[in-house]
């Protein structure tokens, strides 16, 4: 008996010793690189946070200089007393400058924003366009300073992507590392921009990386905290919006009202997104029909915004003052509805005119106005069982923004952190869940993913839909001369029947051949300057499926590591 116990103890000690040796080996060989990566994440967090703070200060400074006001938070009230010609001139000239900047720095005159960062994370190993990103940042700075009716989160997120891309190129980061560093930069930028570290980290995971892998959580959290610290060193520990009248929720009794509010906010967010897409398509149609240069398009949009701002100055910029009025319940029912409609139109003109900026801050404003209007009606119909209408403005703000971003978790948290009020989470969660569930079924999950779908970039359905676009036929084919490949004569016979694929084409283009015609292989060709095609190999169906399976396995391993 004693001998058996001794044997068990010896075996346990030997096992513990082996595990300790393995742990020491991991610490020696992998620990330093992991710690080094966290220091890189910290540095990126500080840099992205500083860039976000500088971007915001730049907007405030330039906006104050152009409109002649000392407090840009109350620009709308100040603009009511400006001469109409000045209100019209500033966004028009600003749009002209934006057009010239984008014409010089981008190949298509389009501002880069969150959708491009999501595309970079999925398809480009965490890299984004640097030159176009810098131009978009300058264009968005001018847009938001000169009366453009958009938000600052789009350019801030892409600017963070430019920073992480620069680092990735310096250290020659692979795909997983590049995506993690991109997530770090985005988390820091969002955290610094809105003083919301929890939401910043979750935004990077939920919206940009679109997974919650454990390996990415620690560095992204470090970067988010670093960005927040940079913000608080500059601005102090203050919330974005200060609620003077806290809401109160009559638990259980009012929940059906918040369910209904969520559905209405889902429809409002759908109208908002559809308005932007319609304005973009209509602007492109008019530009092509009239054949005016692309650099003039933002100036036309700026002139339209200036005309609107003469009567509705609340559409200028991010809309901080109007959002505060809505959250404080200081707007009448008709005014709240009218302001929401005009802000939606102004945002559509800004985005459709390729002026720059993001959609998050405007969606907060439109959501607060929608929630306030709903709350004023609900509390007047059932005053005995209703809380304050301010509570509905608060919930509506989160519900519209969450549906637009397709990010219910991070948006719920960012609304909490923007206001500092954690007592009414149930109302916000109910409204957000309903609005997101409805809107995500009427668009491709979110505004950003729908933008990409309109460019034929299919990310909304997940990796199984877009991984085929990452694999080239030339990289998967069997070259001519390989014992497992068909002969040149067989390739040329298939080419004579019109069956071939370019070496640079993706498997996304090849798979329909296999599915439709049940072919075993397709000749892979290269095309010369005269249009002639020369076979270089054959793409086999089984090889394409193997490459696809390997890509799926690698993606699953990254997302669950």
C-alpha positions in Angstrom: 0.0 0.0 0.0 2.8 2.4 1.0 4.8 1.4 -2.1 1.8 2.2 -4.4 1.3 5.6 -2.8 5.0 6.3 -3.1 4.8 5.3 -6.8 1.8 7.6 -7.4 3.6 10.5 -5.7 6.7 10.0 -7.7 4.7 9.9 -11.0 2.8 13.1 -10.0 6.1 14.8 -9.1 7.7 13.8 -12.5 4.6 15.0 -14.3 4.7 18.4 -12.5 8.4 18.7 -13.2 7.7 18.0 -16.9 4.9 20.6 -17.0 7.2 23.1 -15.2 9.9 22.5 -17.8 7.5 23.0 -20.7 6.2 26.2 -19.1 9.8 27.4 -18.7 10.5 26.6 -22.3 7.4 28.6 -23.4 8.5 31.5 -21.2 12.0 31.5 -22.6 11.1 31.1 -26.3 7.7 32.7 -26.6 7.4 35.0 -23.6 9.8 37.7 -24.8 8.1 38.0 -28.2 4.7 38.2 -26.5 5.9 40.9 -24.1 7.5 42.7 -27.1 4.2 42.6 -29.0 2.3 44.1 -26.0 4.8 46.9 -25.9 4.2 47.5 -29.6 0.5 47.5 -28.9 1.0 50.1 -26.1 3.1 52.3 -28.5 0.4 52.0 -31.2 -2.3 52.8 -28.6 -0.5 56.0 -27.6 0.1 57.0 -31.2 -3.4 56.3 -32.3 -4.9 58.0 -29.2 -2.7 61.1 -29.8 -3.7 61.2 -33.4 -7.4 61.0 -32.5 -7.1 63.8 -29.9 -5.1 66.0 -32.4 -7.8 65.3 -35.0 -10.5 66.5 -32.7 -8.6 69.6 -31.6 -7.9 70.4 -35.3 -11.6 70.3 -36.1 -12.4 72.5 -33.1 -9.7 75.0 -33.9 -10.5 75.3 -37.6 -14.2 75.3 -37.0 -13.8 78.1 -34.5 -11.6 80.1 -36.9 -14.0 79.7 -39.9 -17.2 80.5 -38.0 -15.7 82.9 -35.5 -17.1 81.2 -32.3 -15.2 80.5 -29.1 -17.2 77.4 -28.1 -17.8 75.0 -31.0 -20.1 72.9 -28.9 -22.7 75.7 -29.3 -22.0 76.4 -32.9 -25.6 76.0 -34.0 -26.9 78.8 -31.7 -24.0 81.0 -32.9 -24.6 80.3 -36.6 -28.2 81.5 -36.3 -26.8 85.0 -36.1 -24.3 84.8 -38.9 -25.1 86.4 -42.3 -26.6 83.8 -44.7 -23.9 84.4 -47.3 -21.2 83.3 -44.8 -23.1 80.1 -43.9 -23.4 79.3 -47.6 -19.9 80.2 -48.5 -18.0 78.2 -45.9 -19.2 74.6 -46.8 -19.0 75.4 -50.5 -15.4 76.4 -50.4 -14.7 73.6 -47.9 -16.2 71.1 -50.4 -14.0 72.5 -53.2 -10.9 72.0 -51.1 -12.0 68.5 -50.2 -12.5 67.6 -53.8 -9.0 68.8 -54.8 -7.4 66.9 -51.9 -9.2 63.7 -52.7 -8.4 64.1 -56.4 -4.7 64.3 -55.6 -4.5 61.6 -53.0 -7.0 58.9 -54.1 -7.5 57.1 -57.4 -11.3 57.3 -57.2 -12.0 60.5 -55.3 -13.6 58.5 -52.5 -13.0 59.0 -48.8 -11.6 56.0 -46.9 -13.3 55.1 -43.6 -14.5 52.2 -41.4 -15.6 50.0 -44.3 -12.1 50.2 -45.8 -10.6 49.2 -42.5 -12.9 46.2 -42.2 -11.9 45.2 -45.8 -8.2 45.6 -44.9 -8.6 43.4 -41.9 -10.3 40.7 -43.8 -8.5 40.8 -47.2 -5.2 42.6 -46.8 -3.6 41.1 -43.7 -4.6 44.1 -41.6 -3.2 46.8 -44.0 -5.0 49.8 -45.4 -4.1 52.4 -48.0 -1.7 54.9 -46.6 -1.7 57.7 -49.2 -5.5 57.6 -49.6 -5.9 57.3 -45.9 -3.9 60.5 -45.2 -5.8 62.3 -47.9 -9.1 61.1 -46.5 -8.0 62.3 -43.0 -7.3 65.8 -44.4 -10.5 65.9 -46.4 -12.6 64.8 -43.4 -10.9 67.4 -41.2 -11.9 70.1 -43.7 -15.4 68.7 -44.1 -16.2 68.6 -40.4 -14.7 72.0 -39.9 -16.5 73.7 -42.7 -20.1 72.6 -42.2 -20.1 69.0 -43.3 -22.9 67.0 -41.6 -21.0 63.9 -40.6 -19.1 62.4 -37.7 -15.4 62.0 -36.8 -15.2 58.3 -36.0 -14.8 57.2 -39.7 -11.7 59.2 -40.4 -10.3 58.5 -36.9 -10.6 54.7 -37.4 -9.0 54.8 -40.8 -6.2 57.1 -39.5 -5.5 54.5 -36.8 -5.3 51.9 -39.6 -2.7 54.0 -41.4 -0.6 54.0 -38.2 -0.8 50.3 -37.7 -0.1 49.7 -41.4 3.1 51.7 -41.1 4.2 49.6 -38.1 3.2 46.3 -39.9 5.4 47.2 -42.8 8.4 48.0 -40.6 8.2 44.7 -38.7 7.0 42.7 -41.7 4.0 41.4 -39.7 2.1 38.3 -40.9 -1.7 38.3 -41.3 -2.6 37.5 -37.7 -0.2 40.0 -36.2 -1.3 42.6 -38.7 -4.9 42.2 -37.8 -4.2 42.3 -34.1 -2.2 45.5 -34.5 -5.0 47.0 -36.6 -7.4 46.1 -33.8 -5.1 47.8 -31.3 -4.9 51.0 -33.3 -8.7 51.1 -33.9 -9.5 50.4 -30.2 -7.1 53.2 -29.1 -8.5 55.7 -31.6 -12.2 55.1 -30.7 -11.4 55.1 -27.0 -9.5 58.4 -27.2 -12.1 60.0 -29.5 -15.1 59.2 -27.2 -13.3 58.6 -23.8 -14.8 55.1 -23.8 -12.1 52.4 -23.3 -14.5 49.4 -22.9 -16.5 50.3 -26.0 -13.3 51.1 -27.9 -11.9 47.6 -27.3 -15.1 45.9 -28.1 -15.6 48.0 -31.2 -12.3 46.8 -32.6 -13.3 43.2 -31.9 -16.9 43.3 -32.9 -16.8 45.6 -36.0 -13.3 45.6 -37.4 -11.8 42.1 -36.6 -15.3 40.6 -36.3 -14.3 38.0 -33.8 -13.5 37.8 -30.1 -10.3 35.7 -30.1 -8.6 35.5 -26.7 -5.1 36.2 -28.1 -6.3 39.6 -29.4 -8.0 40.7 -26.2 -5.0 41.6 -24.1 -3.1 43.8 -26.6 -6.3 45.5 -27.8 -7.3 46.2 -24.2 -3.8 47.6 -23.5 -4.1 49.9 -26.5 -7.6 51.0 -25.6 -6.5 52.0 -22.1 -3.5 53.8 -23.6 -5.7 55.8 -25.9 -8.1 56.7 -23.1 -5.2 57.9 -20.9 -4.0 60.2 -23.7 -7.5 61.6 -24.0 -7.9 62.2 -20.3 -4.5 63.8 -20.0 -5.7 66.3 -22.6 -9.4 66.7 -21.7 -9.8 65.3 -18.2 -12.1 62.5 -17.0 -15.3 63.9 -18.5 -18.1 62.2 -20.4 -19.1 63.3 -23.9 -22.7 64.1 -22.9 -23.8 65.3 -19.5 -27.4 64.5 -18.5 -28.9 67.0 -16.2 -32.1 65.0 -15.9 -31.5 61.3 -15.2 -34.2 58.9 -16.5 -36.2 56.6 -14.4 -37.6 53.3 -15.7 -40.9 51.8 -14.5 -39.5 48.2 -14.7 -41.6 45.6 -16.6 -44.4 48.0 -17.3 -42.5 50.1 -19.8 -40.6 47.3 -21.5 -43.2 46.9 -24.3 -42.7 50.5 -25.1 -39.0 50.1 -25.5 -39.5 47.0 -27.7 -41.6 49.2 -29.9 -39.1 52.0 -29.8 -36.4 49.5 -30.9 -38.4 48.5 -34.0 -39.1 52.1 -34.9 -35.4 52.9 -34.5 -34.6 49.9 -36.7 -36.8 51.4 -39.4 -35.2 54.9 -38.9 -31.7 53.4 -39.2 -32.8 51.7 -42.4 -34.1 54.9 -43.8 -30.9 56.6 -42.9 -28.7 54.0 -44.6 -30.9 53.9 -47.7 -30.9 57.7 -47.9 -27.0 57.7 -47.9 -26.8 54.9 -50.6 -29.4 56.6 -52.7 -27.6 60.0 -52.5 -24.3 58.3 -53.5 -25.9 56.5 -56.5 -27.8 59.7 -57.5 -24.7 61.8 -57.2 -22.7 59.4 -59.4 -25.5 59.4 -62.0 -25.6 63.2 -62.1 -21.8 63.4 -62.2 -21.7 61.0 -65.2 -24.6 62.6 -67.0 -23.3 66.2 -66.7 -19.7 65.0 -67.0 -18.3 67.5 -64.5 -15.0 66.6 -62.8 -15.0 64.5 -59.7 -13.2 67.2 -57.6 -16.3 69.4 -58.1 -18.7 66.9 -56.6 -17.9 67.8 -52.9 -18.3 71.5 -53.7 -21.8 70.9 -55.0 -22.7 69.0 -51.9 -21.2 71.8 -49.8 -23.4 74.3 -51.5 -26.5 72.3 -50.8 -25.5 71.9 -47.2 -25.0 75.6 -46.9 -28.4 76.3 -48.3 -29.9 73.9 -45.7 -27.9 75.4 -42.9 -29.3 78.9 -43.5 -32.6 77.7 -42.1 -31.4 74.6 -40.1 -28.0 75.4 -38.6 -28.3 72.3 -36.4 -27.1 70.2 -39.4 -23.6 71.7 -39.2 -20.9 69.3 -38.0 -21.3 66.5 -35.5 -24.4 67.9 -33.9 -23.3 68.0 -30.2 -25.6 70.8 -29.2 -28.7 69.3 -30.7 -28.0 65.9 -29.2 -27.7 67.6 -25.8 -31.0 69.3 -26.3 -32.6 66.0 -27.2 -31.2 64.2 -24.2 -32.3 67.0 -21.9 -35.8 66.9 -23.3 -35.7 70.6 -24.4 -37.2 70.1 -27.9 -40.8 70.0 -28.8 -42.3 67.0 -30.7 -42.5 68.6 -34.0 -39.1 70.2 -33.7 -37.5 66.8 -32.8 -39.1 65.1 -35.9 -38.1 67.9 -38.2 -34.6 68.1 -37.0 -34.2 64.3 -37.4 -35.5 64.4 -41.0 -33.2 67.4 -41.9 -30.1 65.8 -40.3 -30.8 62.6 -42.2 -31.0 64.5 -45.4 -27.8 66.5 -44.6 -25.9 63.4 -43.7 -27.0 61.8 -47.0 -25.8 64.8 -49.0 -22.5 64.9 -47.2 -21.8 61.2 -47.7 -23.3 61.1 -51.2 -21.2 64.1 -52.2 -18.0 62.3 -51.2 -17.1 65.0 -48.6 -15.8 62.8 -45.8 -16.6 61.9 -42.2 -18.4 59.1 -40.5 -21.9 58.1 -39.6 -21.7 57.2 -35.9 -22.1 60.7 -34.3 -24.9 61.7 -36.7 -26.7 58.4 -35.9 -26.4 59.2 -32.2 -28.1 62.6 -32.9 -30.8 61.1 -35.1 -31.4 58.4 -32.6 -31.7 60.8 -29.7 -34.2 62.9 -31.6 -36.2 59.8 -32.6 -36.3 58.5 -29.0 -37.3 61.9 -27.7 -40.2 62.1 -30.2 -41.4 58.6 -29.3 -41.0 59.4 -25.6 -43.0 62.6 -25.8 -45.9 60.6 -27.4 -45.6 57.6 -25.1 -45.5 59.6 -21.8 -48.4 61.7 -22.9 -50.6 58.7 -23.7 -49.8 56.8 -20.5 -48.5 59.3 -18.0 -49.3 57.2 -14.9 -47.1 54.3 -15.9 -44.3 56.1 -17.8 -41.0 57.5 -16.8 -39.4 60.6 -18.2 -39.3 61.1 -22.0 -35.5 61.7 -21.6 -35.1 58.0 -21.0 -36.5 57.3 -24.4 -34.1 59.7 -26.0 -31.3 57.9 -24.3 -32.5 54.5 -25.5 -33.2 55.8 -29.1 -29.7 57.2 -29.3 -28.2 53.7 -28.8 -30.8 51.9 -30.9 -30.2 53.8 -34.1 -26.4 53.9 -33.7 -26.3 50.1 -33.0 -28.4 49.3 -36.1 -26.3 51.5 -38.3 -23.0 50.1 -37.1 -24.3 46.5 -36.8 -22.6 46.5 -33.4 -25.1 46.0 -30.5 -22.5 45.2 -27.8 -20.0 48.0 -28.4 -22.7 50.5 -29.1 -24.6 49.8 -26.0 -21.4 50.2 -24.0 -20.3 53.3 -25.8 -23.6 55.0 -25.1 -23.2 54.2 -21.4 -19.7 55.6 -21.4 -20.6 58.7 -23.4 -23.2 59.6 -20.7 -21.8 58.0 -17.6 -25.3 56.7 -16.7 -25.4 53.0 -16.0 -28.7 52.8 -14.3 -31.0 52.4 -17.3 -29.2 49.6 -19.1 -32.3 47.5 -19.4 -34.1 50.0 -21.5 -31.1 50.6 -23.8 -30.4 46.8 -24.2 -34.0 46.1 -25.2 -34.2 48.9 -27.7 -30.8 48.1 -29.2 -31.5 44.4 -29.6 -34.8 45.0 -31.4 -33.4 47.7 -33.7 -30.3 45.6 -34.6 -32.3 42.5 -35.2 -34.7 44.3 -37.6 -32.2 46.4 -39.5 -29.6 43.6 -40.0 -32.2 41.6 -41.9 -33.0 44.5 -44.3 -29.4 45.4 -45.1 -26.2 43.4 -45.3 -25.9 43.3 -41.5 -24.6 46.9 -41.1 -23.9 50.2 -43.0 -20.2 49.3 -43.5 -20.8 45.8 -44.8 -23.5 47.0 -47.1 -21.0 49.6 -48.4 -18.6 46.8 -49.2 -21.3 44.7 -50.8 -22.1 47.7 -53.1 -18.4 47.5 -54.2 -18.7 43.7 -54.8 -16.7 42.9 -51.6 -18.6 40.1 -50.0 -17.7 40.1 -46.3 -21.2 40.1 -44.7 -21.7 36.4 -45.1 -18.4 35.5 -43.3 -15.1 33.9 -44.3 -16.8 31.2 -46.3 -17.9 33.8 -48.7 -14.8 35.9 -49.1 -11.9 33.5 -48.7 -12.2 32.3 -52.3 -11.4 35.9 -53.4 -8.0 35.7 -51.6 -6.8 32.6 -53.5 -5.3 33.0 -57.0 -5.7 30.4 -59.7 -2.0 30.7 -60.5 -1.0 29.9 -56.9 -3.2 26.7 -56.7 -2.8 25.3 -60.3 -0.7 22.4 -61.4 1.9 23.7 -63.9 2.4 22.2 -67.3 4.9 19.5 -67.2 3.8 18.2 -63.8 3.0 14.5 -64.0 -0.4 15.2 -62.4 -1.4 17.9 -64.9 -3.1 17.4 -68.2 -1.0 18.0 -71.4 -0.6 21.3 -73.3 -2.7 19.7 -76.1 -5.6 19.0 -73.8 -5.4 22.5 -72.4 -5.5 24.0 -75.9 -8.5 21.8 -76.7 -10.4 23.1 -73.7 -9.4 26.7 -74.6 -10.8 26.2 -78.1 -14.1 25.5 -76.4 -13.9 28.7 -74.4 -12.8 27.1 -71.2 -9.9 29.0 -69.4 -9.1 31.2 -66.5 -6.4 33.8 -66.1 -3.6 33.1 -63.7 -4.4 36.2 -61.7 -8.1 35.4 -61.4 -9.4 34.2 -58.0 -11.0 30.9 -57.1 -14.2 32.9 -56.7 -14.3 33.2 -60.5 -13.2 29.6 -61.0 -15.7 27.8 -58.7 -18.8 28.5 -60.9 -17.0 26.7 -63.8 -16.8 23.6 -61.6 -20.3 23.9 -60.2 -22.0 24.6 -63.5 -20.2 22.2 -65.9 -18.8 19.6 -63.4 -15.4 20.0 -64.9 -12.4 18.2 -63.5 -9.9 21.0 -64.3 -9.6 24.4 -66.1 -6.7 25.6 -68.2 -4.9 28.5 -66.5 -3.5 31.0 -69.0 -1.6 34.3 -69.2 -2.5 37.0 -71.6 0.0 39.0 -73.7 -0.2 42.6 -74.8 -1.9 41.5 -78.1 -4.7 39.6 -76.3 -3.3 36.2 -77.0 -3.5 33.5 -74.3 -0.8 31.0 -73.4 -1.5 28.0 -71.1 0.7 27.7 -68.1 -1.1 25.0 -66.1 -4.4 23.6 -65.0 -6.6 24.4 -62.0 -8.1 21.2 -60.6 -11.4 21.2 -58.7 -9.9 19.0 -55.9 -6.9 21.4 -55.5 -9.3 24.4 -55.3 -11.3 22.7 -52.6 -8.2 21.8 -50.6 -6.9 25.3 -50.8 -10.3 26.6 -49.7 -10.4 24.2 -46.8 -7.0 25.2 -45.6 -8.0 28.8 -45.7 -11.1 28.1 -43.7 -9.1 26.1 -41.1 -6.6 28.9 -40.7 -9.3 31.4 -40.2 -11.1 29.3 -37.7 -7.9 28.7 -35.8 -7.2 32.4 -35.6 -10.7 33.2 -34.4 -10.7 30.6 -31.7 -7.2 31.0 -30.4 
